[in-house]
Amino acid sequence: MSSSLLLTLLAAFLSAILSGLGVGSAGIFVLYLTLVAGYAQPEAQALNLLFFLLSAGAALLLHARERRIPVRVVLFLAVCAVPGAMAGSYLVRVLDAGLLRRLFGGMLVVTGLPQLLKREGRSGRTVGQRTGKGQGKNSAKTR
């Protein structure tokens, strides 16, 4: 097994762990694929999408087994996501790869800064963090 393949597998494994912990690992994996592995931005994003689909599928199975999926919300998001995904796939084909890279970097900064700047409330939880009440097997009324 080549060292570059081993390094890519390690990066994917670490991204999967971060993803499982709720950290937005997509940016990290795309950065690895473009800066270290040498993939162009569109190919890196496509590989990351495939990676996400596989890890999200595993998470979906676990959450479905625990009955933690609000079906109405999922259907609403799916109806909104399909046109967005179609528009995004069109833009990837027509935009310059350099511009795409800068837009992706800007998106990472815009979404990452609030996470870095969050302050903690009196309870020790991050402001806006859920308490966990009402979550679990039998809590959802929308199913």
Backbone hydrogen bonds in HBPLUS format (Angstrom, degrees):
<---DONOR---> <-ACCEPTOR-->    atom                        ^
c    i                          cat <-CA-CA->   ^        H-A-AA   ^      H-
h    n   atom  resd res      DA  || num        DHA   H-A  angle D-A-AA Bond
n    s   type  num  typ     dist DA aas  dist angle  dist       angle   num
A0006-LEU N   A0002-SER O   3.04 MM   4  6.32 158.9  2.09 148.1 154.4     1
A0007-LEU N   A0003-SER O   2.90 MM   4  6.06 154.1  1.97 143.9 150.7     2
A0008-THR N   A0004-SER O   2.97 MM   4  6.15 153.4  2.05 141.3 148.4     3
A0009-LEU N   A0005-LEU O   2.91 MM   4  6.15 158.8  1.95 150.4 156.0     4
A0010-LEU N   A0006-LEU O   2.95 MM   4  6.17 153.0  2.03 144.3 151.9     5
A0011-ALA N   A0007-LEU O   2.91 MM   4  6.17 156.8  1.97 146.5 152.7     6
A0012-ALA N   A0008-THR O   2.90 MM   4  6.14 157.4  1.95 148.9 155.1     7
A0013-PHE N   A0009-LEU O   2.88 MM   4  6.06 156.7  1.94 145.9 152.5     8
A0014-LEU N   A0010-LEU O   2.91 MM   4  6.14 165.4  1.93 153.4 156.7     9
A0015-SER N   A0011-ALA O   2.92 MM   4  6.06 154.0  1.99 144.2 152.0    10
A0016-ALA N   A0012-ALA O   2.89 MM   4  6.10 148.9  1.99 144.6 153.2    11
A0017-ILE N   A0013-PHE O   3.00 MM   4  6.35 152.3  2.07 147.9 155.1    12
A0018-LEU N   A0014-LEU O   3.01 MM   4  6.28 166.6  2.02 150.1 153.3    13
A0019-SER N   A0015-SER O   2.82 MM   4  5.97 152.8  1.89 144.6 153.0    14
A0020-GLY N   A0016-ALA O   2.90 MM   4  6.10 154.4  1.97 146.1 152.3    15
A0021-LEU N   A0017-ILE O   3.07 MM   4  6.38 134.6  2.28 141.8 154.3    16
A0021-LEU N   A0018-LEU O   3.12 MM   3  5.04 129.7  2.38  92.8 106.4    17
A0023-VAL N   A0018-LEU O   2.90 MM   5  5.18 151.3  1.98 160.1 151.1    18
A0022-GLY N   A0019-SER O   3.02 MM   3  5.13 157.1  2.07 104.4 111.5    19
A0025-SER N   A0023-VAL O   2.74 MM   2  5.61 115.4  2.16 119.7 102.3    20
A0029-PHE N   A0025-SER O   3.01 MM   4  6.26 163.3  2.04 159.4 163.1    21
A0030-VAL N   A0026-ALA O   2.93 MM   4  6.11 164.2  1.96 155.8 160.2    22
A0031-LEU N   A0027-GLY O   2.93 MM   4  6.02 157.5  1.98 143.3 150.0    23
A0032-TYR N   A0028-ILE O   2.97 MM   4  6.21 157.0  2.02 145.6 151.9    24
A0033-LEU N   A0029-PHE O   2.89 MM   4  6.14 166.3  1.90 150.5 154.2    25
A0034-THR N   A0030-VAL O   2.92 MM   4  6.12 153.9  1.99 151.2 157.4    26
A0035-LEU N   A0031-LEU O   2.83 MM   4  5.74 166.9  1.85 153.2 157.6    27
A0036-VAL N   A0032-TYR O   2.89 MM   4  5.20 150.4  1.98 134.2 143.8    28
A0037-ALA N   A0032-TYR O   3.05 MM   5  6.42 162.3  2.08 153.0 158.0    29
A0039-TYR N   A0033-LEU O   2.86 MM   6  5.59 162.0  1.89 157.8 151.9    30
A0044-ALA N   A0040-ALA O   2.91 MM   4  6.11 159.1  1.95 160.0 167.1    31
A0045-GLN N   A0041-GLN O   2.93 MM   4  6.12 159.7  1.97 156.1 161.2    32
A0046-ALA N   A0042-PRO O   2.96 MM   4  6.18 151.1  2.05 142.5 150.7    33
A0047-LEU N   A0043-GLU O   2.92 MM   4  6.16 161.7  1.95 150.8 155.2    34
A0048-ASN N   A0044-ALA O   2.89 MM   4  6.06 155.0  1.95 144.5 152.2    35
A0049-LEU N   A0045-GLN O   2.88 MM   4  6.07 146.7  1.99 141.4 150.3    36
A0050-LEU N   A0046-ALA O   3.06 MM   4  6.37 158.8  2.10 149.1 153.7    37
A0051-PHE N   A0047-LEU O   2.93 MM   4  6.17 161.1  1.96 148.9 154.4    38
A0052-PHE N   A0048-ASN O   2.78 MM   4  6.01 154.9  1.84 146.5 153.6    39
A0053-LEU N   A0049-LEU O   2.88 MM   4  6.14 159.7  1.92 151.7 156.7    40
A0054-LEU N   A0050-LEU O   3.13 MM   4  6.41 158.1  2.18 150.6 155.4    41
A0055-SER N   A0051-PHE O   3.05 MM   4  6.33 166.9  2.07 152.9 156.4    42
A0056-ALA N   A0052-PHE O   2.69 MM   4  5.73 161.4  1.72 157.3 163.4    43
A0057-GLY N   A0053-LEU O   2.94 MM   4  5.91 147.0  2.05 135.6 144.4    44
A0058-ALA N   A0054-LEU O   3.23 MM   4  6.52 152.8  2.31 142.7 148.5    45
A0059-ALA N   A0055-SER O   3.06 MM   4  6.34 160.8  2.10 146.3 151.6    46
A0060-LEU N   A0056-ALA O   2.75 MM   4  5.91 153.5  1.82 148.8 156.7    47
A0061-LEU N   A0057-GLY O   3.12 MM   4  6.34 157.0  2.17 145.0 149.6    48
A0062-LEU N   A0058-ALA O   3.24 MM   4  6.57 160.1  2.28 147.4 152.1    49
A0063-HIS N   A0059-ALA O   2.91 MM   4  6.16 166.5  1.93 157.3 160.9    50
A0064-ALA N   A0060-LEU O   2.81 MM   4  5.88 156.1  1.86 151.0 158.1    51
A0065-ARG N   A0061-LEU O   3.03 MM   4  6.15 155.0  2.10 143.7 150.1    52
A0066-GLU N   A0062-LEU O   3.25 MM   4  6.53 141.0  2.41 138.3 148.1    53
A0068-ARG N   A0063-HIS O   2.99 MM   5  5.27 168.6  2.00 147.3 150.4    54
A0067-ARG N   A0064-ALA O   3.02 MM   3  4.81 158.0  2.07 101.1 107.5    55
A0074-VAL N   A0070-PRO O   3.07 MM   4  6.35 160.3  2.11 155.2 161.5    56
A0075-LEU N   A0071-VAL O   2.95 MM   4  6.20 161.3  1.99 155.8 160.0    57
A0076-PHE N   A0072-ARG O   3.05 MM   4  6.26 160.0  2.10 146.5 151.7    58
A0077-LEU N   A0073-VAL O   2.92 MM   4  6.15 166.9  1.93 155.4 158.8    59
A0078-ALA N   A0074-VAL O   2.91 MM   4  6.06 152.3  1.98 147.5 155.5    60
A0079-VAL N   A0075-LEU O   3.06 MM   4  6.27 157.2  2.11 147.8 152.9    61
A0080-CYS N   A0076-PHE O   3.15 MM   4  6.47 148.9  2.25 145.6 153.9    62
A0081-ALA N   A0077-LEU O   2.75 MM   4  5.85 149.0  1.84 147.9 157.6    63
A0082-VAL N   A0078-ALA O   3.17 MM   4  6.18 158.0  2.22 152.0 153.2    64
A0085-ALA N   A0081-ALA O   2.78 MM   4  5.94 155.0  1.84 157.1 163.3    65
A0086-MET N   A0082-VAL O   3.01 MM   4  6.23 156.7  2.07 150.3 156.7    66
A0087-ALA N   A0083-PRO O   2.94 MM   4  6.14 159.5  1.98 148.2 153.5    67
A0088-GLY N   A0084-GLY O   2.90 MM   4  6.06 157.3  1.95 144.2 151.1    68
A0089-SER N   A0085-ALA O   2.92 MM   4  6.10 157.2  1.97 147.5 152.9    69
A0090-TYR N   A0086-MET O   3.11 MM   4  6.31 148.4  2.22 141.9 150.2    70
A0091-LEU N   A0087-ALA O   2.95 MM   4  6.23 162.1  1.98 151.2 156.0    71
A0092-VAL N   A0088-GLY O   3.00 MM   4  6.21 153.8  2.07 149.1 155.5    72
A0093-ARG N   A0090-TYR O   3.07 MM   3  5.33 126.2  2.37 101.0 114.5    73
A0094-VAL N   A0090-TYR O   3.20 MM   4  6.54 140.3  2.36 145.8 157.0    74
A0094-VAL N   A0091-LEU O   3.18 MM   3  5.19 126.8  2.48  94.7 108.1    75
A0095-LEU N   A0091-LEU O   2.88 MM   4  5.75 149.7  1.97 157.7 161.6    76
A0100-LEU N   A0096-ASP O   2.93 MM   4  6.21 160.2  1.97 154.6 161.0    77
A0101-ARG N   A0097-ALA O   2.93 MM   4  6.13 152.6  2.01 144.5 151.2    78
A0102-ARG N   A0098-GLY O   3.04 MM   4  6.35 157.0  2.10 145.6 151.3    79
A0103-LEU N   A0099-LEU O   2.85 MM   4  6.09 161.7  1.88 155.5 160.8    80
A0104-PHE N   A0100-LEU O   2.90 MM   4  6.07 157.5  1.95 147.4 153.7    81
A0105-GLY N   A0101-ARG O   2.94 MM   4  6.15 160.2  1.98 147.7 153.2    82
A0106-GLY N   A0102-ARG O   2.87 MM   4  6.08 156.5  1.93 147.3 154.0    83
A0107-MET N   A0103-LEU O   2.89 MM   4  6.13 151.0  1.98 145.0 153.0    84
A0108-LEU N   A0104-PHE O   2.98 MM   4  6.29 153.1  2.05 147.6 154.7    85
A0109-VAL N   A0105-GLY O   3.04 MM   4  6.35 155.3  2.10 147.7 153.9    86
A0110-VAL N   A0106-GLY O   2.89 MM   4  6.11 168.3  1.90 154.1 157.2    87
A0111-THR N   A0107-MET O   2.92 MM   4  6.05 159.0  1.97 149.8 155.1    88
A0112-GLY N   A0108-LEU O   2.79 MM   4  5.66 140.2  1.95 138.5 150.1    89
A0113-LEU N   A0109-VAL O   2.93 MM   4  5.78 163.0  1.96 151.0 153.1    90
A0115-GLN N   A0112-GLY O   3.05 MM   3  5.29 122.3  2.40 103.8 118.5    91
A0116-LEU N   A0112-GLY O   3.09 MM   4  6.44 150.5  2.18 151.8 160.7    92
A0116-LEU N   A0113-LEU O   3.02 MM   3  5.07 116.9  2.43  98.7 114.4    93
A0117-LEU N   A0113-LEU O   2.93 MM   4  6.12 145.4  2.05 153.9 164.5    94
A0127-VAL N   A0119-ARG O   3.24 MM   8  6.33 173.5  2.24 159.1 157.9    95
A0121-GLY N   A0125-ARG O   2.95 MM   4  5.86 164.1  1.98 169.0 166.9    96
A0124-GLY N   A0121-GLY O   3.17 MM   3  5.61 163.0  2.20 113.3 118.6    97
A0129-GLN N   A0126-THR O   2.88 MM   3  5.43 157.6  1.93 145.9 145.4    98
